[in-house]
Amino acid sequence: MMITRSLLTVFAGVLLVGALIAVTVMWIEAKKEVMYLCGNFSPGVTKKSVFRQLDTANLLTYDTRFTANGSTTIARSPLHLDGLHCRIYFTKDERVAHAQMMLK
C-alpha cells in the first residue's frame, strides 16, 4: 500500500512537471508567433496577404474593426491573456499603413 502511494505521488509529480514544460513551450511559441508575424507587416502589404499570414498561426486569434480611415486588425495571443498583441492599421485601399506590437 505504501509503495502504491509513493508511485502515485511520483507519477503526479512527473505529470505536473510535464504539463508545466508544455505550457511554457506553448507560451514562448505564441510570443514568437505574434512578434514574427507583426514584423512581416510593412507598409503597402495587402490586407489579403496579412490575413493569409495570420491564418497560418496556430496560437493566436485576430479580429478586425472598421474605422473612417480604413480598418484595424488586432492579432493577439490568448496564452498571454491578451496582454501581447499586434495592431495592424489598414488604409481605405486595404493596404498596411503600419503595424505595431503592444503590451498591456
N, C-alpha and C positions, 0 to 999 in steps of 0.2 A: 504494500500500500504506500509506503514512504517513497519507494523508487518511482512509482507511477506519478505521484505528486511532484517529485523533482523533475521528472521528464516533462510533465505538462508545463512547469514553470520555465524550464529551458526552452521548450518549444514556443511558448508565448513570447518569451524574450526575443528569440530569433525572428519570429513573425513581426514583432513590433519594430525591430531594427530594420528588417527588410522593407517594411511599409514606409518607414521614415526615409530610407535611402531612395525609394521610388518617388516619393512626393518631392524630395529635394531635387532630384534629377529633372522631374517634370517642371518644377518651379524655375530652374535655371534655363531649361529649353524654352519655356514660354517667354521668358525675358529676352532671350536671344532672338526669338521669332519676331517679337514686336520691334526690337531695335533694328534688326536686319531689314525687315520689310519697310519700316519707316525711312530708313536711309536710301531705299530704292526710289522713293517718290520725289523726283526732282521736278522743278517747274517745266511745264509743257507736256508731261506724260499724260496720256489719255485716261479718262475715267474707266474705260473698258479694261485697259491694261492694269490699272490699280486693282480693280475688282478681281481680275483673273489671278493676280498675285495673292491677294488676300484669301481667295478661295483655296489656295494651296496650303494655307496654315492649318495646323491641327489643334493648336492650343489657344486660339484667340477667336473673338467674335467681333463683329462690326455692325454699325448701323449708320444710316445717312439721314441728315436733316437738311431740308431745303431752306435757303435764305434768299433775300432780294438780289444778292450779288452772285449767286450760284448755289453751291451746296457745301456741306461739311460732312466728312465721313470720320467716324471715330472708331479706331480699331483698339480693342482692349483685351487684356488678359484676365479672365475670371480667377485664375490661380493667384493673382496679385491683388485680389479683392477690388479690382478695377482701379487700383492706385497707379498703375503703369499703363499709359495709353498713348496712341499716336493720333494726332488730329491732322487730317488731310483736307485742305481747303481747295475747292474747285472754282474755276471761273464759270461764267454763263455758257461758254462754249465747251464745257466739260473737259477741261484740261487742268492739271495741278497748278495752283498758284503758289502754294508752299505747303510743306508738311513739317510738323514739329512733335518731338517727344515731350510728354508731360508726365510729371509725378505729382500726385495729390499730396 
